[in-house]
Amino acid sequence: MTVKVMGRLIFLYGLYFSVFTGSVSSLVIPGIGSIGIGAVAGGAVGWVASAIIGTIGVVTGGIGLAIGGLAMAGIGAVFGALGAASGGFGIHTTTHFLVTPWFWIPLIIIGLFLMFRGNKSKLD
């Protein structure tokens, strides 16, 4: 068996190992940090909106309510927390190699070396 044929076989062996992949799926639940950050951001947006717009009067069925800065910040915090909780929920899939690249990358490099530089020795 010549050196070039050995190089091709080693190269194909490395390519064969490189295509083995596995995947792991996991359920992602939002952490308390992301919910807290969403609530703080929503509260800040509500507070800034109340500072720009001012007090809002809401009249429903003959009853008038004035929504000030604290109420707008509270509403913004609730919707910010709900948005952060729903945005961080889902299924996450990770793909990884089953055979470590530390094994098959050297095989590919050695195979390529033997294919292209294999017959350069003086003994052949």
N, C-alpha and C positions, 0 to 999 in steps of 0.2 A: 504494500500500500504506500503510495507516494505521500510526500509531506503536504502537497496541495489538497489531496483527498482527505487527509486527517484534519487539515485546517477547515475544510468545508463541513466535515462532520461535527467538529467542535463548535463551529459557528452556528450550525443548525441546532445543536444541543442547547446552546445558550439562548437562541431565539425561542426554542420550545419552552424553556423554563420562564422566559420573560412574559409569556402570554397568560400564565396562570394568575388570575386575579380573584379576589373574594370581595364580598360586600357585606356590610353590617348595617342594618336599619335599626334606629332607636327612636323612641318617642321623646320629643323635646318639650319640656315644661318650662315656662318662663320663671326665672328666678325672682326673688323678692327685690333684688337690686334694680332690675329693669322696670318692674312695676313701680317702684319708688321713684326712679328717674322720670318715668312717664307722668306720674302724678305731680312731681315738682315742676316739670316743664309745662304741663297743662295748667297748673295753678298760676305759674308766672305769666302765661299767655292770657289767662283770664284777668289777672290783676292789671296787666298792661292794657288790655282792651278796656277795662273799666276806667283806667286813667285817661285814655284817649277819648272814649265815647262819653263817659260820665254815667250817672245813674240812669237806668232804663226803667221806664214805667210799663208795667204789664197789667192790662185790664181784661179779666175773664169773667164773663157773666155778672158784671156789675161790681165785682170786687177788684180793687186796684192794689197792685203790689209794686214796690220799688225795689229793684234788684241793684244793689250797690257792689262795691269792690269785693267785699268778703264773699258774697253769694256767687259772683262771677268767677272768683278764684276757686271756690269750692266746686262749681260746675265744671270748670276747666280741669281741676285735679281729678274728678271722677272720670271724665271722658279720657283724660290722658292715661290714667291707670288702666282703664278698660282697653284702650288701644294698645298699650304696651303688653298687656296680658294676652290679647288675641294675636298680636303680631309675633310673639315669641313662641307660640304653640304650634306644633306640627311634627312631621316625621322627617328625620335627617338620615340620609344614606351616605356612608363612607366606603369608598373602594380602595383596596390596598393590594399589594403583591403578596401572593402566598409563598413564593420563593424569594428570599431577600436579594435585592440587586447587588449586594456584595458578593454573591455567588455567580450570577449569570452575566454581569457586565464584564468581569475578567475573562469569562469563557468566550464572549463575543470578540473581545480585543485580541485574545490569543489566536482565535480562529481566523480573524482578519489578517493578523501578522503572518500566520503560517500560509494563508492563501496567496498573499502578495509577495512575501519575502522568503518563502519556504525553500525554494530551489536555488538560493544564492550561495549555498555552501560549496566548498571545493571537493567534498567527498562524493557528490552525486555524479 
